[in-house]
């Protein structure tokens, strides 16, 4: 069984995305983990789709 590349992890103040391959945090801190982003992380975990979702949610925070 292979490990997923990206996983959402709870951190103080919300959630961040952990990149298992790169062994680092990826993206911003989210107070609430958006359902659509969480579904992609738990599903296909397509990095291009995740990047689009992160860009969308980052723009909404402004």
VOPAGU-2260 file (C-alpha; in pm, 1 decimal, decimal comma):
REM VOPAGU-2260
SITE   aa  ch    i         X         Y         Z
SITE  UNK   A    0       0,0       0,0       0,0
SITE  UNK   A    1     145,7     335,1    -101,7
SITE  UNK   A    2     129,2     649,6     103,4
SITE  UNK   A    3     -59,7     945,4     -32,3
SITE  UNK   A    4     153,0    1234,4    -147,7
SITE  UNK   A    5     -62,4    1508,3       9,0
SITE  UNK   A    6    -254,8    1492,4     334,1
SITE  UNK   A    7    -442,0    1752,9     536,0
SITE  UNK   A    8    -312,4    1774,9     892,3
SITE  UNK   A    9    -449,5    1961,9    1187,5
SITE  UNK   A   10    -213,1    2221,3    1330,2
SITE  UNK   A   11    -266,9    2490,5    1595,3
SITE  UNK   A   12    -510,5    2737,2    1440,1
SITE  UNK   A   13    -645,9    2516,5    1161,7
SITE  UNK   A   14    -519,1    2283,2     887,8
SITE  UNK   A   15    -217,4    2269,1     657,8
SITE  UNK   A   16    -127,7    2039,0     369,0
SITE  UNK   A   17     169,2    1807,3     418,5
SITE  UNK   A   18     364,0    1687,3     113,6
SITE  UNK   A   19     495,9    1338,3     196,7
SITE  UNK   A   20     727,2    1325,3    -105,0
SITE  UNK   A   21     877,8    1670,8     -46,1
SITE  UNK   A   22     856,5    1629,0     332,2
SITE  UNK   A   23     735,5    1985,8     388,6
SITE  UNK   A   24     421,6    2194,1     433,4
SITE  UNK   A   25     254,4    2292,0     106,1
SITE  UNK   A   26      20,9    2590,5      71,3
SITE  UNK   A   27    -127,8    2818,9     333,0
SITE  UNK   A   28    -273,8    2770,2     678,6
SITE  UNK   A   29    -652,3    2730,8     668,0
SITE  UNK   A   30    -873,1    2795,3     968,4
SITE  UNK   A   31   -1125,7    2555,4     817,5
SITE  UNK   A   32   -1029,2    2289,6     565,6
SITE  UNK   A   33   -1251,0    2344,3     257,5
SITE  UNK   A   34   -1455,3    2032,6     173,0
SITE  UNK   A   35   -1362,2    2038,5    -195,6
SITE  UNK   A   36    -990,0    2053,5    -111,7
SITE  UNK   A   37   -1019,9    1777,6     146,8
SITE  UNK   A   38   -1205,9    1555,3    -103,0
SITE  UNK   A   39    -927,6    1602,4    -360,1
SITE  UNK   A   40    -658,4    1524,4    -102,9
SITE  UNK   A   41    -839,7    1207,8       3,3
SITE  UNK   A   42    -923,9    1109,9    -355,5
SITE  UNK   A   43    -701,8    1137,3    -662,5
SITE  UNK   A   44    -469,0    1397,8    -505,7
SITE  UNK   A   45    -395,4    1553,7    -844,7
SITE  UNK   A   46    -137,0    1823,1    -771,7
SITE  UNK   A   47    -259,9    2048,3   -1056,0
SITE  UNK   A   48    -619,3    2034,2    -923,6
SITE  UNK   A   49    -497,2    2097,0    -567,1
SITE  UNK   A   50    -300,9    2401,7    -686,6
SITE  UNK   A   51    -615,3    2543,3    -854,5
SITE  UNK   A   52    -819,4    2490,4    -537,0
SITE  UNK   A   53    -549,9    2649,8    -319,7
SITE  UNK   A   54    -536,9    2953,1    -550,1
SITE  UNK   A   55    -916,2    2988,9    -531,3
SITE  UNK   A   56    -930,3    2967,3    -151,5
SITE  UNK   A   57    -629,5    3197,9    -111,6
SITE  UNK   A   58    -811,5    3460,9    -322,8
SITE  UNK   A   59   -1124,6    3427,9    -106,5
SITE  UNK   A   60    -923,6    3504,7     207,3
SITE  UNK   A   61    -830,4    3851,9      73,0
